Amino acid sequence: VTVPIVGNDEKAKLLVARLTQSMGFETSILGNIKHAHTLEGMANLYFTPYAAGNFDEAFEYYFRKGTAPSGLKKSKVRQAN
């Protein structure tokens, strides 16, 4: 399972990452606190099968680094708001 981490304090993010990894989880530091609302939505989605009693439909998040599609240029990707 990958635990995503966001925040504005770099030292705190690293501390949380080390603590989380010591419990056997993978971590991915994704940026500053403005991304927290996205992670909260992911948490809601994660709990949906449990809330519905569909335990066989449960899933885990695993983040993997990838590469951008060929031909994609940084200048053509809009900045997040």
ROSE-4610 file (N, C-alpha, C; in Angstrom, 1 decimal, always signed):
// ROSE-4610
residu = [V/V/V/T/T/T/V/V/V/P/P/P/I/I/I/V/V/V/G/G/G/N/N/N/D/D/D/E/E/E/K/K/K/A/A/A/K/K/K/L/L/L/L/L/L/V/V/V/A/A/A/R/R/R/L/L/L/T/T/T/Q/Q/Q/S/S/S/M/M/M/G/G/G/F/F/F/E/E/E/T/T/T/S/S/S/I/I/I/L/L/L/G/G/G/N/N/N/I/I/I/K/K/K/H/H/H/A/A/A/H/H/H/T/T/T/L/L/L/E/E/E/G/G/G/M/M/M/A/A/A/N/N/N/L/L/L/Y/Y/Y/F/F/F/T/T/T/P/P/P/Y/Y/Y/A/A/A/A/A/A/G/G/G/N/N/N/F/F/F/D/D/D/E/E/E/A/A/A/F/F/F/E/E/E/Y/Y/Y/Y/Y/Y/F/F/F/R/R/R/K/K/K/G/G/G/T/T/T/A/A/A/P/P/P/S/S/S/G/G/G/L/L/L/K/K/K/K/K/K/S/S/S/K/K/K/V/V/V/R/R/R/Q/Q/Q/A/A/A/N/N/N]
num = [1/1/1/2/2/2/3/3/3/4/4/4/5/5/5/6/6/6/7/7/7/8/8/8/9/9/9/10/10/10/11/11/11/12/12/12/13/13/13/14/14/14/15/15/15/16/16/16/17/17/17/18/18/18/19/19/19/20/20/20/21/21/21/22/22/22/23/23/23/24/24/24/25/25/25/26/26/26/27/27/27/28/28/28/29/29/29/30/30/30/31/31/31/32/32/32/33/33/33/34/34/34/35/35/35/36/36/36/37/37/37/38/38/38/39/39/39/40/40/40/41/41/41/42/42/42/43/43/43/44/44/44/45/45/45/46/46/46/47/47/47/48/48/48/49/49/49/50/50/50/51/51/51/52/52/52/53/53/53/54/54/54/55/55/55/56/56/56/57/57/57/58/58/58/59/59/59/60/60/60/61/61/61/62/62/62/63/63/63/64/64/64/65/65/65/66/66/66/67/67/67/68/68/68/69/69/69/70/70/70/71/71/71/72/72/72/73/73/73/74/74/74/75/75/75/76/76/76/77/77/77/78/78/78/79/79/79/80/80/80/81/81/81]
x = [+0.9/+0.0/+0.9/+0.5/+1.3/+0.5/+1.1/+0.5/+1.0/+0.1/+0.5/+0.6/+1.6/+1.9/+2.0/+1.3/+1.4/+1.5/+2.1/+2.3/+3.2/+3.3/+4.1/+5.5/+5.6/+6.9/+7.7/+8.8/+9.6/+10.1/+10.6/+11.1/+10.0/+8.8/+7.7/+7.2/+7.2/+6.9/+7.8/+9.1/+10.1/+10.0/+9.7/+9.4/+8.2/+7.2/+6.0/+6.3/+7.0/+7.4/+8.2/+9.2/+10.0/+9.1/+8.3/+7.4/+6.5/+5.9/+5.0/+5.7/+6.9/+7.7/+8.1/+8.3/+8.7/+7.5/+6.3/+5.1/+4.9/+5.8/+5.7/+5.0/+4.6/+4.0/+4.9/+4.6/+5.3/+4.8/+5.6/+5.1/+5.4/+4.7/+4.9/+4.6/+5.7/+5.5/+5.1/+3.8/+3.2/+3.2/+3.6/+3.6/+3.1/+2.6/+2.2/+0.8/+0.3/-0.9/-2.1/-1.9/-3.1/-3.6/-2.9/-3.3/-4.1/-4.2/-4.9/-6.3/-7.0/-8.4/-8.6/-7.6/-7.6/-7.4/-6.5/-6.3/-7.5/-8.2/-9.4/-10.4/-10.5/-11.5/-11.1/-9.8/-9.3/-9.7/-9.6/-9.9/-11.4/-12.3/-13.7/-14.0/-13.3/-13.5/-13.0/-11.9/-11.3/-12.3/-13.1/-14.0/-15.4/-15.6/-16.9/-17.3/-16.5/-16.9/-17.2/-16.4/-16.6/-17.9/-18.2/-19.5/-20.7/-20.5/-21.7/-21.7/-20.7/-20.7/-20.1/-19.5/-19.0/-17.5/-17.2/-15.8/-14.9/-15.6/-14.9/-14.5/-15.0/-14.8/-13.7/-13.1/-12.1/-10.9/-10.2/-8.9/-7.9/-6.7/-5.6/-5.0/-4.4/-3.7/-2.2/-1.7/-0.3/+0.1/+1.0/+1.5/+2.8/+2.9/+4.1/+4.5/+5.8/+6.2/+6.2/+5.8/+5.7/+6.4/+6.2/+6.7/+5.6/+5.8/+4.8/+4.6/+3.4/+3.2/+4.2/+4.6/+5.5/+4.8/+5.6/+5.1/+4.6/+4.4/+3.9/+5.0/+4.7/+5.7/+5.2/+6.2/+5.8/+5.1/+5.4/+4.8/+3.3/+2.9/+1.5/+0.6/+1.2/+0.5/+0.1/-1.2/-1.6/-1.2/-1.0/-0.7/-1.9/-1.8/-2.9/-3.3/-4.5/-5.0/-4.9]
y = [-1.2/+0.0/+1.2/+2.2/+3.5/+4.5/+5.2/+6.3/+7.6/+8.4/+9.6/+10.7/+11.5/+12.6/+13.9/+14.9/+16.3/+17.2/+18.3/+19.3/+20.4/+21.4/+22.6/+22.6/+21.6/+21.6/+20.3/+20.6/+19.5/+18.5/+19.1/+18.2/+17.3/+17.9/+17.1/+16.0/+16.3/+15.3/+14.1/+14.4/+13.4/+12.5/+13.2/+12.5/+11.6/+12.1/+11.2/+10.1/+10.3/+9.3/+8.2/+8.6/+7.6/+6.8/+7.4/+6.8/+5.8/+6.2/+5.4/+4.2/+4.4/+3.3/+2.3/+2.8/+1.9/+0.9/+1.3/+0.5/-0.5/-0.5/-1.4/-0.9/+0.4/+1.0/+1.7/+1.8/+2.7/+4.1/+5.1/+6.4/+7.1/+8.2/+9.0/+10.5/+11.3/+12.7/+13.4/+14.0/+14.5/+16.0/+16.7/+18.2/+18.9/+20.1/+20.9/+20.6/+21.3/+21.0/+21.3/+22.1/+22.4/+21.1/+20.0/+18.8/+17.9/+18.3/+17.5/+17.2/+18.1/+17.8/+16.7/+16.5/+15.3/+14.0/+14.0/+12.8/+12.5/+13.5/+13.3/+12.6/+13.0/+12.3/+10.9/+10.6/+9.3/+8.4/+9.0/+8.3/+7.9/+8.9/+8.6/+7.4/+7.4/+6.4/+5.0/+5.0/+3.8/+3.2/+4.0/+3.4/+3.0/+3.4/+3.1/+1.6/+0.7/-0.7/-1.2/-0.7/-1.1/-0.6/+0.7/+1.3/+0.5/+0.0/-0.7/-2.2/-2.6/-4.0/-4.9/-4.3/-5.1/-5.4/-6.1/-6.3/-7.0/-7.8/-8.4/-7.4/-6.2/-5.2/-4.2/-4.5/-3.5/-3.5/-2.4/-2.3/-1.5/-1.5/-0.7/+0.2/+1.3/+2.2/+1.9/+1.8/+1.6/+2.6/+3.5/+4.6/+4.1/+4.2/+3.9/+5.0/+5.3/+6.4/+5.9/+6.7/+6.4/+7.4/+7.3/+8.3/+9.0/+10.2/+10.9/+10.3/+10.5/+10.0/+10.7/+9.9/+10.5/+11.7/+12.7/+13.9/+14.9/+14.6/+15.6/+16.5/+17.8/+18.8/+19.6/+19.9/+20.5/+21.8/+22.5/+23.8/+23.6/+22.4/+22.2/+21.7/+21.5/+21.0/+22.2/+22.4/+23.5/+23.3/+24.4/+24.4/+24.1/+23.3/+23.1/+24.4/+24.6/+25.7/+25.5]
z = [+0.0/+0.0/+0.0/-0.8/-0.8/-0.1/+0.9/+1.6/+1.0/+0.4/-0.1/+1.0/+0.9/+1.9/+1.2/+1.8/+1.3/+2.6/+2.3/+3.4/+3.0/+3.8/+3.5/+4.3/+5.2/+6.0/+5.5/+4.8/+4.2/+5.3/+6.4/+7.5/+8.0/+8.2/+8.7/+7.8/+6.5/+5.5/+5.5/+5.6/+5.7/+7.0/+8.1/+9.3/+9.2/+8.7/+8.5/+7.5/+6.5/+5.6/+6.3/+7.1/+7.8/+8.8/+9.5/+10.4/+9.7/+8.6/+7.8/+7.3/+6.7/+6.2/+7.3/+8.5/+9.6/+9.9/+9.5/+9.8/+8.6/+7.6/+6.5/+5.2/+5.2/+4.1/+3.1/+1.9/+0.9/+1.1/+0.7/+0.8/-0.5/-0.8/-1.9/-1.5/-1.5/-1.2/-2.4/-2.4/-3.6/-3.7/-2.7/-2.9/-1.6/-1.8/-0.7/-0.3/+0.7/+1.4/+0.5/-0.6/-1.5/-2.1/-2.1/-2.7/-1.7/-0.5/+0.5/+0.2/-0.5/-0.8/-1.8/-2.6/-3.6/-2.8/-1.8/-1.0/-0.2/+0.3/+1.1/+0.2/-1.0/-1.9/-2.2/-2.3/-2.4/-1.2/+0.0/+1.2/+1.2/+0.7/+0.7/-0.3/-1.4/-2.4/-1.8/-1.1/-0.5/+0.4/+1.2/+2.2/+1.6/+0.4/-0.2/-0.2/-0.6/-0.5/+0.9/+1.9/+3.3/+3.8/+3.5/+3.9/+3.3/+2.1/+1.5/+1.9/+2.7/+3.1/+2.0/+1.0/-0.2/+0.1/+1.1/+1.4/+0.4/-0.5/-1.6/-2.7/-2.7/-3.6/-3.2/-2.0/-1.4/-2.3/-2.2/-3.0/-2.2/-2.7/-2.1/-3.2/-2.7/-3.6/-3.7/-4.9/-5.1/-6.1/-5.7/-6.7/-7.3/-8.6/-9.3/-10.2/-10.3/-11.2/-12.6/-13.5/-14.9/-15.7/-17.0/-17.9/-18.6/-19.0/-19.7/-21.1/-21.7/-23.0/-24.0/-25.0/-26.0/-26.7/-27.0/-27.6/-26.7/-25.4/-24.4/-24.0/-24.1/-23.8/-22.6/-21.7/-20.5/-20.7/-21.8/-22.1/-22.5/-22.8/-23.2/-22.1/-20.9/-19.8/-18.9/-18.7/-17.9/-16.4/-15.7/-14.3/-13.5/-12.5/-11.6/-10.8/-10.6/-9.8/-8.3]
